[in-house]
Amino acid sequence: AILLASDCNPRSLTKHIPNLASSRNVPIISIKDNKRGSIRLGELVNLKTAMAIGVKLRGSNINTAVNEHI
């Protein structure tokens, strides 16, 4: 799964990610939080901000939750 901050600026930095993920059948979770999505993603990985985070491990909590909803 890919967690993607919707408030990334400029948008061109992440514009290609949905198409790439779709071509590989990887689900995307868009994080929208009143222009704080990138800050919240950064907190997950102990950084100031993050535009996108990929979760590769099969059976992880994120991938399991996504698969249950698809």
Secondary structure as UniProt FT lines:
FT   STRAND          2..5
FT   TURN            6..7
FT   HELIX           11..13
FT   TURN            14..16
FT   HELIX           17..23
FT   TURN            24..25
FT   STRAND          28..31
FT   TURN            34..35
FT   HELIX           37..44
FT   TURN            45..46
FT   STRAND          52..54
FT   TURN            58..59
FT   HELIX           61..69
//
